[in-house]
Amino acid sequence: PSGTAITLAESILKHSSISEWSIENQKEDALFIKVKREGEVPGTHSVTYGSAIDEIEIKHTAHNRKGFALGAVVAAEWIKNKKGVFQMKDVLSI
């Protein structure tokens, strides 16, 4: 799975009784991450909650790579003269 998918899964697990994620749908007591890579598609991520009654979905679709490139430039400018290991949440102060 992508880094974004893993970050989403870990955020969900923080608020769940489930303790791990898996790309194996049959694995009981694990949050399932469906992975599908498609050629030149920049990225689509969906979080879906489904029950016997209904389904709720939150979806993000990147139409091109401009947002990723801008994020890389912002991170490069932010990290100048810093030492250590950082994540995008450090760059974005979240």
C-alpha positions in Angstrom: 0.0 0.0 0.0 1.0 3.6 -0.4 2.3 5.7 2.4 -0.9 7.6 2.4 -3.0 4.4 2.7 -0.8 3.3 5.7 -1.1 6.7 7.4 -4.9 6.6 6.9 -5.1 3.1 8.3 -2.9 3.9 11.3 -5.1 7.0 12.1 -8.2 4.8 12.0 -6.6 2.2 14.2 -5.9 4.8 16.9 -9.7 5.1 17.3 -10.6 1.5 17.0 -10.5 -1.8 18.9 -8.6 -3.3 16.0 -4.8 -3.2 16.4 -3.4 -3.9 13.0 -4.0 -3.5 9.2 -3.6 -6.0 6.5 -3.8 -6.3 2.7 -5.3 -9.8 3.2 -9.1 -9.5 3.2 -9.6 -12.8 4.9 -7.5 -11.8 8.0 -9.8 -11.5 10.9 -9.4 -8.7 13.4 -7.4 -6.6 11.0 -8.3 -3.4 9.1 -8.3 -4.4 5.4 -6.4 -2.2 2.9 -7.3 -2.8 -0.7 -4.3 -2.1 -2.9 -4.8 -1.4 -6.6 -2.0 0.3 -8.7 -3.1 1.6 -12.1 -0.5 2.8 -14.6 -0.4 6.6 -14.7 -3.2 7.3 -12.2 -1.7 9.8 -9.7 -3.7 8.5 -6.7 -7.1 7.8 -5.3 -7.7 6.9 -1.7 -11.0 6.0 -0.2 -12.0 5.2 3.4 -15.2 3.2 3.5 -17.3 2.1 6.5 -19.9 -0.5 5.6 -22.5 -2.3 7.6 -25.5 -4.4 6.8 -27.6 -1.2 6.8 -25.5 1.3 4.9 -22.1 2.6 3.8 -20.2 5.8 4.3 -17.2 6.7 2.0 -14.7 9.5 2.1 -12.6 9.7 -1.1 -9.7 11.8 -2.3 -8.6 11.8 -6.0 -5.5 13.5 -7.3 -6.1 14.5 -10.9 -2.4 15.1 -11.5 0.9 15.2 -9.7 1.1 19.0 -9.2 0.0 18.8 -5.6 2.7 16.1 -4.8 5.4 18.3 -6.5 4.3 21.4 -4.6 4.4 19.4 -1.3 7.9 18.2 -2.1 9.1 21.8 -2.8 7.4 23.1 0.4 9.1 20.3 2.4 12.5 21.0 0.8 12.3 24.7 1.6 11.1 23.9 5.2 13.9 21.4 5.9 16.8 23.7 4.9 19.3 24.0 7.8 17.4 21.3 9.9 18.9 18.0 11.1 16.9 14.9 12.0 14.1 12.7 10.7 10.9 14.5 9.8 7.4 13.7 8.4 5.1 15.9 6.4 3.0 16.5 9.5 6.2 18.3 10.9 6.3 20.5 7.7 2.6 21.3 8.0 2.7 21.7 11.8 -0.1 19.2 12.4 
